[in-house]
Amino acid sequence: MHVTRNQRDHGPARGRTAAAREPFRYVWPMAAAATLLMVSAAPRIAETVKTDVEITEKARNAIKRGLAYLAAAQSPEGHYGHDRYGKHVGITALACLAFMADGHLPDRGTYGTHVQRGLAFIVDQASESGLIAADTSHGPMYGHGFATLFLGEIYGMTADERVRDVLIKAVRLIVATQNKQGGWRYHPIPLDADISVTICQIMALRSARNAGISVPKGTIDRSIEYVKQCQNRDDGGFRYMIGSGTSLFPRSAAGVASLYYAGVYEDDALQQGLQYLLKHKDLNAVPRSGHYFYGQYYAVQAMFLAGEPYWTQWFSWIRVQLLNKQQQEGEWPSAHGSHYGTAMALLILELPQRLLPIFQR
């Protein structure tokens, strides 16, 4: 993983103090605010920012309606979920990231209080082991990965010390539960692995490392090898597990994105994977399964990180697809509930704003 900022070892994670157990409130430091303004006002030279072209008036209206839906759907305790999931740290993290991707931070912006409540809920679910999971978690490493990603983005933009403590423990759990192949599975036990859970952990580690949290190079190197071994060289797509399964769009999108986030920017595996996604794009235009939003979420990131000509072609297509699927109340339904579907759809549509550090090349 190639990160240019200074990476320091923060030392052992401290236990949660009495102050950390109090209702989580964030005090915005002036330095962090200035940093965010500079990031927003001065995009990186490597990027060609075309926000007004990429986010059309229809897209902006759709984002506005989607965020309003999520704001109304949040529980008083700050969590998101649905009939099947209830209190879910992963869906809560994705919903809060959707607010952040539109410029709302803890207690700042129209939906700052919603981000704050979601942050408080996630911090409260963190155990001493580092695992972040609510009592209704299904395959806790999914939720842990998304929650750690969220905390990494929060810490990178605010430098809050209480977030840092929880984040360090969460990262150490990910590092400790990587299996011998280099991947991760549903539970924090280093036995088997699959590419779906693995990408969640890779993104979380990338976000944490971008924010200055120490991540062992060996962990990243092993994850790269795992992802590459999941690729089917005959068609460029990715299997669910090493030596098991055929190529499918959602897992292939995750495979390509995970290589980029692990720091691989030039490799035949990337080009083959990108071509597979382009070839199977139209076959995945209809959300016929619970993996539609998952696949499109990673596919749009893969194309963004690949740059031109992939990015413009892909985003103009997926934008139309999502605008046509939004419902009257502003939500996007999915097999995993409208909270999940709406958060994923918003993150896709908001990506051109480049406000989340993880969404910057």
C-alpha positions as CSV (number, residue, x, y, z in Angstrom):
1,M,0.0,0.0,0.0
2,H,1.6,3.3,-1.1
3,V,0.7,6.1,1.3
4,T,2.7,9.3,1.2
5,R,1.7,10.8,4.6
6,N,3.8,10.1,7.7
7,Q,2.8,6.8,9.2
8,R,3.5,6.5,12.9
9,D,3.0,3.7,15.4
10,H,0.6,5.1,18.0
11,G,1.6,2.4,20.6
12,P,-0.7,0.2,22.6
13,A,-4.3,1.0,22.4
14,R,-5.5,2.4,25.7
15,G,-8.5,1.0,27.6
16,R,-11.8,2.9,27.4
17,T,-11.8,5.6,30.1
18,A,-14.8,6.9,32.0
19,A,-14.8,9.9,29.6
20,A,-14.9,7.5,26.6
21,R,-18.0,5.8,28.1
22,E,-19.9,9.1,28.4
23,P,-22.3,10.1,25.6
24,F,-20.0,10.7,22.7
25,R,-19.8,14.4,21.7
26,Y,-17.3,15.7,19.2
27,V,-15.6,19.1,19.6
28,W,-14.4,20.3,16.2
29,P,-10.8,21.5,16.3
30,M,-10.0,24.5,14.1
31,A,-7.0,22.8,12.5
32,A,-9.1,19.9,11.3
33,A,-11.7,22.3,10.0
34,A,-9.0,24.2,8.0
35,T,-7.7,20.9,6.7
36,L,-11.1,19.8,5.4
37,L,-11.6,23.2,3.7
38,M,-8.2,22.9,2.0
39,V,-9.0,19.4,0.8
40,S,-12.4,20.5,-0.6
41,A,-11.0,23.6,-2.2
42,A,-7.8,22.2,-3.6
43,P,-8.3,18.8,-5.2
44,R,-5.3,16.7,-6.0
45,I,-3.6,17.3,-9.2
46,A,-3.9,13.7,-10.2
47,E,-7.6,14.1,-10.4
48,T,-9.7,15.9,-13.0
49,V,-12.6,17.2,-11.0
50,K,-15.7,17.6,-13.1
51,T,-18.3,17.6,-10.3
52,D,-20.8,19.8,-12.0
53,V,-20.8,17.5,-15.0
54,E,-20.8,14.3,-13.1
55,I,-23.5,15.3,-10.6
56,T,-26.3,16.6,-12.6
57,E,-29.3,18.5,-11.3
58,K,-31.3,15.3,-11.2
59,A,-28.6,13.6,-9.3
60,R,-28.3,16.4,-6.8
61,N,-32.1,16.2,-6.2
62,A,-31.9,12.4,-5.8
63,I,-29.1,12.8,-3.3
64,K,-31.1,15.4,-1.3
65,R,-34.1,13.1,-1.2
66,G,-32.1,10.1,-0.3
67,L,-30.3,11.9,2.6
68,A,-33.7,13.1,3.9
69,Y,-35.0,9.6,3.8
70,L,-32.0,8.3,5.8
71,A,-32.3,11.1,8.3
72,A,-35.9,10.3,9.0
73,A,-35.1,6.5,9.2
74,Q,-32.4,6.7,11.9
75,S,-33.4,5.3,15.3
76,P,-33.2,7.6,18.4
77,E,-30.2,5.5,19.5
78,G,-28.4,6.4,16.2
79,H,-28.4,3.0,14.5
80,Y,-29.8,1.7,11.2
81,G,-30.9,-1.7,10.1
82,H,-34.1,-3.3,9.0
83,D,-36.5,-6.1,9.8
84,R,-33.8,-8.7,9.1
85,Y,-30.9,-6.9,10.8
86,G,-32.1,-4.5,13.5
87,K,-29.2,-2.8,15.1
88,H,-26.4,-3.2,12.6
89,V,-23.0,-1.4,12.9
90,G,-22.2,-2.0,9.2
91,I,-25.4,-0.5,7.8
92,T,-25.1,2.4,10.4
93,A,-21.6,3.0,9.2
94,L,-22.6,3.1,5.5
95,A,-25.5,5.5,6.2
96,C,-23.2,7.8,8.2
97,L,-20.6,7.7,5.4
98,A,-23.4,8.7,3.0
99,F,-24.0,11.8,5.1
100,M,-20.2,12.5,5.3
101,A,-19.8,12.1,1.5
102,D,-22.1,15.1,1.1
103,G,-20.1,17.2,3.6
104,H,-21.9,16.5,6.9
105,L,-19.6,15.7,9.8
106,P,-20.3,15.1,13.5
107,D,-22.4,18.0,14.7
108,R,-21.6,20.0,11.5
109,G,-23.9,20.5,8.6
110,T,-27.6,19.8,8.1
111,Y,-27.2,16.1,9.1
112,G,-24.3,16.5,11.5
113,T,-26.4,15.4,14.5
114,H,-27.3,12.2,12.6
115,V,-23.6,11.4,12.0
116,Q,-22.9,12.2,15.7
117,R,-25.6,9.8,16.8
118,G,-24.4,7.1,14.5
119,L,-20.8,7.6,15.7
120,A,-21.9,7.3,19.3
121,F,-23.7,4.1,18.6
122,I,-20.8,2.5,16.8
123,V,-18.3,3.5,19.4
124,D,-20.5,2.1,22.1
125,Q,-20.5,-1.3,20.3
126,A,-16.7,-1.6,20.4
127,S,-15.5,-4.4,22.7
128,E,-12.2,-4.6,24.5
129,S,-11.1,-7.2,21.9
130,G,-11.5,-4.6,19.2
131,L,-14.5,-6.2,17.6
132,I,-17.3,-3.7,16.7
133,A,-20.5,-5.6,16.5
134,A,-24.1,-5.2,17.7
135,D,-26.2,-7.9,19.2
136,T,-28.0,-8.6,15.9
137,S,-24.9,-9.0,13.8
138,H,-24.9,-11.6,11.0
139,G,-21.3,-12.4,10.2
140,P,-19.7,-9.8,12.4
141,M,-16.6,-9.2,10.2
142,Y,-18.7,-7.6,7.5
143,G,-20.1,-5.0,10.0
144,H,-16.7,-4.7,11.7
145,G,-15.0,-3.8,8.3
146,F,-17.6,-1.1,7.4
147,A,-17.5,0.3,11.0
148,T,-13.7,0.5,11.0
149,L,-13.8,2.2,7.6
150,F,-16.2,4.8,9.0
151,L,-14.0,5.4,12.0
152,G,-11.0,5.7,9.8
153,E,-12.7,8.4,7.8
154,I,-13.9,10.2,10.9
155,Y,-10.5,10.1,12.5
156,G,-8.8,11.2,9.4
157,M,-11.0,14.3,9.1
158,T,-11.3,15.2,12.8
159,A,-8.3,13.7,14.8
160,D,-10.6,12.9,17.7
161,E,-8.6,10.9,20.3
162,R,-11.5,8.7,21.5
163,V,-12.2,7.6,17.9
164,R,-8.4,6.9,17.6
165,D,-8.5,4.5,20.5
166,V,-11.4,2.4,19.2
167,L,-9.9,2.5,15.7
168,I,-6.5,1.2,16.8
169,K,-8.1,-1.8,18.5
170,A,-10.4,-2.4,15.5
171,V,-7.4,-2.4,13.2
172,R,-5.4,-4.8,15.4
173,L,-8.3,-7.2,15.4
174,I,-8.3,-7.2,11.6
175,V,-4.6,-7.8,11.5
176,A,-4.8,-10.6,14.1
177,T,-7.6,-12.5,12.3
178,Q,-6.1,-12.6,8.8
179,N,-5.8,-16.3,7.8
180,K,-2.8,-18.0,6.4
181,Q,-4.0,-17.5,2.8
182,G,-4.2,-13.7,3.4
183,G,-7.9,-13.2,3.7
184,W,-10.8,-12.9,6.1
185,R,-14.1,-14.6,6.7
186,Y,-17.4,-13.9,8.6
187,H,-16.1,-14.4,12.1
188,P,-12.9,-13.0,13.8
189,I,-11.2,-16.4,13.6
190,P,-8.2,-16.9,11.2
191,L,-9.4,-20.1,9.5
192,D,-11.0,-19.8,6.0
193,A,-11.5,-16.7,3.9
194,D,-13.6,-15.2,1.1
195,I,-13.1,-12.2,-1.2
196,S,-16.3,-10.5,-0.1
197,V,-15.3,-10.1,3.6
198,T,-11.7,-9.5,2.6
199,I,-12.4,-6.4,0.6
200,C,-14.2,-4.9,3.7
201,Q,-11.1,-5.4,5.8
202,I,-8.7,-4.0,3.1
203,M,-10.7,-0.8,2.7
204,A,-10.8,-0.4,6.5
205,L,-7.0,-0.9,6.7
206,R,-6.5,1.6,3.9
207,S,-8.7,4.2,5.6
208,A,-6.9,3.7,8.9
209,R,-3.5,3.9,7.3
210,N,-4.4,7.0,5.4
211,A,-5.3,8.6,8.8
212,G,-1.9,7.7,10.2
213,I,-2.7,4.4,12.0
214,S,0.1,1.8,11.7
215,V,-0.7,-1.2,9.5
216,P,1.8,-4.0,9.0
217,K,3.1,-4.2,5.5
218,G,3.0,-8.0,5.7
219,T,-0.7,-7.9,6.3
220,I,-1.3,-5.9,3.1
221,D,1.1,-8.0,1.0
222,R,-0.6,-11.2,2.1
223,S,-4.0,-9.7,1.3
224,I,-2.8,-8.9,-2.2
225,E,-1.7,-12.4,-2.8
226,Y,-5.0,-13.7,-1.6
227,V,-7.1,-11.5,-3.9
228,K,-4.9,-12.4,-6.9
229,Q,-5.3,-16.1,-6.2
230,C,-9.1,-15.6,-6.3
231,Q,-9.0,-14.4,-9.9
232,N,-10.0,-16.7,-12.8
233,R,-7.4,-16.0,-15.4
234,D,-9.6,-17.4,-18.2
235,D,-12.1,-14.6,-18.0
236,G,-10.6,-12.0,-15.6
237,G,-13.3,-12.3,-13.0
238,F,-13.0,-13.3,-9.4
239,R,-14.1,-16.4,-7.5
240,Y,-15.7,-16.2,-4.0
241,M,-12.9,-18.3,-2.5
242,I,-9.5,-19.6,-3.7
243,G,-10.1,-22.6,-5.9
244,S,-13.9,-22.5,-5.4
245,G,-16.7,-21.0,-7.5
246,T,-17.1,-19.2,-10.8
247,S,-16.6,-15.5,-11.7
248,L,-19.5,-13.2,-10.8
249,F,-19.9,-9.5,-11.1
250,P,-20.2,-8.5,-7.4
251,R,-17.2,-10.4,-6.3
252,S,-15.2,-9.3,-9.3
253,A,-15.9,-5.7,-8.6
254,A,-14.8,-6.3,-5.0
255,G,-11.6,-8.0,-6.3
256,V,-10.6,-5.1,-8.5
257,A,-11.3,-2.5,-5.9
258,S,-9.4,-4.4,-3.2
259,L,-6.3,-4.5,-5.3
260,Y,-6.4,-0.7,-5.8
261,Y,-7.0,-0.1,-2.1
262,A,-4.1,-2.5,-1.3
263,G,-1.8,-0.3,-3.3
264,V,-1.7,-2.2,-6.6
265,Y,-2.1,0.3,-9.4
266,E,-0.4,-1.4,-12.4
267,D,-1.0,-5.1,-12.9
268,D,-2.4,-7.4,-15.5
269,A,-4.9,-8.6,-12.9
270,L,-6.4,-5.1,-12.8
271,Q,-6.8,-4.8,-16.5
272,Q,-8.4,-8.2,-16.8
273,G,-10.8,-7.5,-14.0
274,L,-11.8,-4.2,-15.4
275,Q,-12.5,-5.8,-18.8
276,Y,-14.6,-8.4,-17.1
277,L,-16.7,-5.7,-15.4
278,L,-17.3,-3.8,-18.6
279,K,-18.3,-7.0,-20.4
280,H,-20.9,-8.0,-17.8
281,K,-22.1,-4.5,-17.0
282,D,-25.5,-4.8,-18.7
283,L,-26.2,-8.2,-17.1
284,N,-26.1,-6.5,-13.7
285,A,-28.3,-3.5,-14.5
286,V,-31.3,-5.1,-12.7
287,P,-31.1,-5.7,-8.9
288,R,-32.3,-9.3,-9.1
289,S,-30.3,-10.4,-6.0
290,G,-29.2,-9.1,-2.7
291,H,-25.7,-8.4,-4.1
292,Y,-26.7,-5.7,-6.7
293,F,-25.8,-2.6,-4.6
294,Y,-22.8,-4.4,-3.1
295,G,-21.5,-5.0,-6.6
296,Q,-22.2,-1.5,-7.9
297,Y,-20.7,0.1,-4.8
298,Y,-17.3,-1.6,-5.5
299,A,-17.6,-1.3,-9.3
300,V,-17.9,2.4,-9.3
301,Q,-14.9,2.7,-7.0
302,A,-12.9,0.4,-9.2
303,M,-13.7,2.6,-12.2
304,F,-13.0,5.8,-10.4
305,L,-9.6,4.5,-9.3
306,A,-8.8,3.2,-12.8
307,G,-9.3,6.7,-14.2
308,E,-10.2,7.5,-17.8
309,P,-11.6,6.2,-20.0
310,Y,-13.2,3.8,-17.5
311,W,-14.6,6.4,-15.0
312,T,-16.6,8.7,-17.3
313,Q,-18.2,5.8,-19.2
314,W,-19.1,3.9,-16.1
315,F,-20.4,6.7,-13.9
316,S,-22.7,8.2,-16.6
317,W,-24.2,4.7,-17.0
318,I,-24.7,3.9,-13.3
319,R,-26.0,7.3,-12.5
320,V,-29.0,6.8,-14.9
321,Q,-29.6,3.3,-13.5
322,L,-29.8,4.6,-9.9
323,L,-31.9,7.6,-10.7
324,N,-34.5,5.4,-12.4
325,K,-34.6,3.1,-9.3
326,Q,-35.2,5.7,-6.6
327,Q,-38.6,5.4,-5.0
328,Q,-41.1,8.1,-4.1
329,E,-40.0,8.6,-0.5
330,G,-36.4,9.0,-1.6
331,E,-35.2,5.4,-0.8
332,W,-33.7,2.6,-2.8
333,P,-35.1,-0.8,-1.8
334,S,-32.9,-3.8,-1.6
335,A,-33.0,-7.4,-0.4
336,H,-31.2,-6.2,2.6
337,G,-33.6,-3.4,3.4
338,S,-34.0,0.2,2.2
339,H,-31.5,1.6,4.7
340,Y,-28.8,-0.5,3.2
341,G,-29.9,0.1,-0.4
342,T,-30.2,3.9,0.1
343,A,-26.9,4.2,1.8
344,M,-25.1,2.3,-1.0
345,A,-26.9,4.2,-3.8
346,L,-26.0,7.5,-2.2
347,L,-22.3,6.6,-1.8
348,I,-22.2,5.8,-5.5
349,L,-23.9,9.0,-6.6
350,E,-21.8,11.1,-4.2
351,L,-18.4,9.7,-5.1
352,P,-17.7,12.5,-7.7
353,Q,-17.8,15.1,-4.8
354,R,-14.6,13.5,-3.5
355,L,-15.2,14.6,0.0
356,L,-14.3,11.3,1.8
357,P,-10.6,10.7,2.0
358,I,-11.1,7.1,0.8
359,F,-12.7,8.5,-2.3
360,Q,-9.7,10.5,-3.4
361,R,-7.1,9.1,-5.8
